[in-house]
């Protein structure tokens, strides 16, 4: 009788281990000190070795970040960022598939995989401490990572896009480019720049084409803009990012609020479209349950076109636009210039100037927004001043500046 009871209890415990304990757990966050004095290359080698031995596929994104992916056929996938320097390393969640991730909790399989990776990394550092020598990297492509590239030409601009190693299936984008307006001056090359930016999102950011909505010229009517803004808002996924790009006219109202100008409307009627007011757009997208929202605005909001002509007929140039205010850690906005400055065309490249330099930086696979912004800002400022002091253009950034783009 006693033996039967033991057998029954064993069966119950076994059942609970598979059923009762298999639900979501709080996601494991790893931040470990490195207790041995070594170089960054030694740290990198230890991490790559550990990942390889545990079955993780690695991609070196920068000198401080390694992206690691573990897949079990089509059953599930886990992806992490491993940040490191000579003092610490940390493992952070990046993406997953079929692991019940809800933004806070995840299936225990993920935690087991990360715990195993941490264990092997720490063992590697213990061996370093014991042997006083760095291990050789066994990952064949780790020291000299190779990337596939794809060349594309837009206008006179030739880009070499680094191809993403994985698809970002949970990220979405809305890309708008309006060169020709029904009743307003043209914005040269806005549609060309929008097409180039959509290609960047697909090739380098890894966003599937079906996840990118592209509106050009007459397709970017007031009705379509409002509709597609709602569509991408509904598509937003907690596991991915949302990207919005706009090239076209921006206009200030008499109150100082700024609007994006659709194909079929005049500047003096924009007060009738509160859904296209930037303040309202930012407020709406800042509340979404996504990783991050990125907005790229290749437009000025001075109420003038590229040649200084007013968009408001018969109105003296006294309009002033309010400063952009972004108060959320999830939303980042990069604009082509200050509200009082031009957003110039780049005639030699047949592109918008801000977009040309932005894509030129991002196409190389750079993901750190702060570094990308500083480079773009410097190049745009220099090129705009070559046209003349009156054409000065200095890109601005608002919101979370220390986030990575993908």
N, C-alpha and C positions, 0 to 999 in steps of 0.2 A: 504493500500500500504506500509506504514511504517513498519507494523507488518511483512509483507512478506519479506521485505528487511532484517529485523533482523533475521528472520528464515533462510534466505539464507546465511547470514554472519555466523550464528552459525554452519550451515552445513559445510561451507568452512573451518572454524577454526577447527572443529572436524576432517574433512578429512585431513587437514595438520598435525594435531597432530599425526595421525596414519601413514601418508605416508611421508610427507615432513620432519618430525623430527625423523623418525625411522632409519635413516641411521647410519653409523659408527660415533662414537665420539672419541675424544682423550681420551685415557684410563685414568681412575681415579687413581691417586696415593695418598695414605693416609699416612701421617706422623704426629702424634698427640702427644703433650706433655701430661704427666700425672701430673695433678695439685694437687695430694694428695699424702702424704707420706705413702706408704704402702710397704709391702714385695713383692717379686717376686711371691710368691704363691697366694697373693691376686690379683695381676694383672692377673695371669693365670686363676684364678677362674672367674674373671669378663669377660674375653674374652670367656671362654668356656660357660658361662651362656648366653652371648649375642648371640653366634653362635647357640647354641641349640634353643633359643627362635625364631631365625630368620630362622630356618630350615636348617642350615648348618651342615654337618657331619664333625667331627674333628678327627685329628690324631696328637698326640704329637710326633714330630720328635726328638726334643731335649729339653733341659731346657730353650731354648730361642726361639724356633720356633714351631708353630702350623700350620699344614696344614688343610685347610678347603675347603670342596667341597659342592657345591649346584647343585642339579640336578632337572630338570623338566621332569621326565620320559625319553623318548628318544628324546625329543624336543631339549633340550640344556643342557650344563653343564658349570659351572664356577668353577675354582679352584684357591685358593690364598694361599700365605704364610703370616702368621702373626708373625712378629718378635717382641719381647718385652723384656724390662728390667724394672727397677723401675722408670725410668725417661720418657721413650717414648715407643710408639708402632707404628708399621707401617704395612700397608697391601700392598702386592705386587702381581702383576699378576703372576700366575704359569702356567695355562693351561685353555683351553676352548674347547667347541664343539658347532658348529652351531651358533656362535656369531660373525662371520665375522671379526675375528681378523687378522690383516695384519702386525703385528709387532709394530704398532704405534697407530692405531685406532681400535675400537671395537664397537659392537652394544650397544646401550644405556641401554639395559637390564642388561648388566654386571655392568655398572656404578651405576645403581639403586640398584642392589643387594649389592654392596660394600658400597654405601652410607647408606643403611639401616643397615648394619652390624656395620659401624662406629657409627651411631646414638645410637644403643643399647649399644655399648661398652662405649661410653661417658656417657650415662645415668647411667650405672653401676658404673662408677667412681664418679658421682655426689652423688649417694646414699651412697657410701663409705664415702665420705666427710661429708655427713649429719649424718650418723649413727655411724661413727667411728668403724665400725665392718665389717669384711669380710663376703661375702655371702657364703653359702654352694654351692658346685658344684653340679648341678643337672644332669650333664652328667654322667651316671652310670659308664663308664669305664675310666673317665678322670684321676682320681688319680692313678690308677694302670692299665695302658694300657696293653692289652693282644695282643699277636701277634702269628700268626700261623708260625710254623717252619717246614722245610723239611730237612731231613738228607741225605747226599750223601757221597759216598766214591770214591776217585780218587787216585789210587796207594795205599799208606799207610796213606794217609791223610783223616781224617774224618771231614767233615764240617757240621755245623748246619746253614742252610740258613734261615734268616728271610724272610718270604713271603711278597711281596709288597701288599698293600691294594688295589691299583688300577693299571691298565695296562698303561704303557707309550706307547700308540699306535703310537706316532709321533717320537719316537726315534729309531735309527738304529745302527747296529754294524757290524764290520768286525773283525773276530777273526782268527788268523793265528798261527799254531804251527807246526814246522818242526823239527822232531827228526832225521829222516833218510834222508840223502842226496844222490843224485845219484853219485856224485863224490867228496864229502867232508866228513870229520869226522862227527860222530853223535852228536846231542845235546840232552843228556839224559833227558827224561821226558818232552820235550817241547810240544809234542802232548797231553800228559796227562794234563798238566797245561792249555793248550788252551781249552780243553773240560771242565775243571773245571771253567775256567773264563766265558765261554759261559753259563754255568749253573747259575753262579752268576748273570749275566746280565738278564737272564730270570726270575729267582725266586725272587731275592732281588731288582733288579732295575725295574722289571716289564715290560721288553721289550718282546713282543711276539716272539716266536721261529721263526716265518716266517720273522721277521725283523732282524734276526741274521744270517749272512753269516759265515760259519765255513769252513776253508780250512786247511787240515792236510796232512803233508808229501807230497806224490807225487801229490796230488791235488793242492798244492801250487807251481805250475810251474810259470815260468816267465810270460807266456801269461795269466794264470789265475789270478795272483796277479795284473797285470796291469788292466785286465778287471774288476775285482771285486772292485778295488779302484775307478774306474770310476762309477761303479754301485752304490756304497754307496754315492758317491758324488752327483749323480743324485737323489737319494732317500731322501737326506737331507731335512728336513722340518723345517720351521721357528718356529714351535711350540714345537720342541723337540731337543734333543742332539744327537751327533754322537760320537760313541766310536770305537777306533781302538786298537786292542791288537796284539802284535807280540812276539813270542818266537822262536828263531832260531839264526843262525849266522848273525852277523853284520860285515861288512868289510869296512876298509878305502881304498881309492885309493891312488895313488902316490901324487895326489894333496891335499890329506887330507880330501876330501869329503867322507861322509859315506853313505853306502847302506845297504838295507836289502837283504839278499842272498836267492834267490828262490831255490827250490828243484833241478832244472835241470841245474844250472849254476855254473861255477867255479869262485873263487874270482878274478882271474886276468882278467876276461872278463867283470866285472861289469861296467866298464866305458862305455860299449856299451848300457847300460840301464839307461838313465837319468831319466826315469819315476819312477825308484826305488831308486833314490837318496833321502835321508831324507830331504835335504834342499828343494827340489822340491815338495815332498809330503806335507811338512808343509806349504809351500807357497800356494799350491793349496787348502788345507783344511781350511786355515785361512781366506779365502775370502768367504766362504760359508755363506749363510743367515740362520744360525741356532742359537739356544740359546748358546750352547758351543760345542767345539770339545775336546775330551779327548783322548790322545794317551798314551798307556802303552807299553814300550819297555823292554822285558826281554831278553836282548842281550847286549853283550859288543861289542866294535868296535875297539879292539886292534889288530885284524887280527890273533887272536889265538883261539884255542878251549879250552874246560874246563880244559884240562891237559897241556896247555901251548904250544901245537904244532902249528906251523904256518899254516895258510890256504893258504898262497902264497908259492908255492914250490920253494925252492932254494933261497929265499930272506931273507936277514938278518933282524932282528926285529928293523928296524929304522923308520917304518911308524908311522906317527903321525896323529891322526884325529883332525879335526877342532872342536872347541867348538860349541855346539848346540846353535843356536840363534832363539828365538821365540819372535816376536815383535807384538803380537796381544793380546787383552784382551779376545778374544773368544777361543783361543787355549791354552791348557795346556798339557805339556808333562812330564811324569814321566818315568825315565829310571832306570834300575836295578842297574847301577853303573856308575862311571866315565868312560870316554872313554878308559882310560889306565888300568882299573881294570878288574877283572874277573866278569862274571855273573855266579855264582856257581849253581851247582845242589844241591839238598837237598836229599841225598841218603836215609836217614832214612824214609822220607815221600814219596819218589819217585815222587818228584815235583821239579820244579825250585825254588830256595830259595826265590827269590824276589816275585814270584807269590804266593807261599804258604802263606807268611806273609801278602801280600796284600789282598788275598781272606779272610784270617782269620779275618782281621779287617773289611772289607766291608760286610762280611756275617752277621755281627751283626746289620746291618742297619745303620751304621755310614755313614754320607753323607758329612761332612765337610772335604774337601780335605786336608787342611792345617794340621788338627789334625791327620787324617789318615796317611799322609806322615811322620810326625814326629815319630809316633809309629812304622811304617814299617821301617823307616831308622834306628832307634835304634836297633830293633830286628835283621835286616839283618846284620848290622855291627857286632853285638855281635856273631851271629852264624857263620859268615864267618871267623872271627878271631879265633874261636875255631878250625878251620881247619888248621890255620897257618897264620902268618903275610903276607906271599906271596899271600894269597887268600882273602885279604881284599876287601870288597865290600860295597860301600856306595851309596845307591840310590840317584838320583838327581831329582829336579823338576824345570821346566822352564815354563814361561808364567804366566797366571793368577793363583795365588796360593790360593786366598781367595774365590773361587767359590765352590758351592755345586755340588755334582756329579749327583744328580737327584732330 
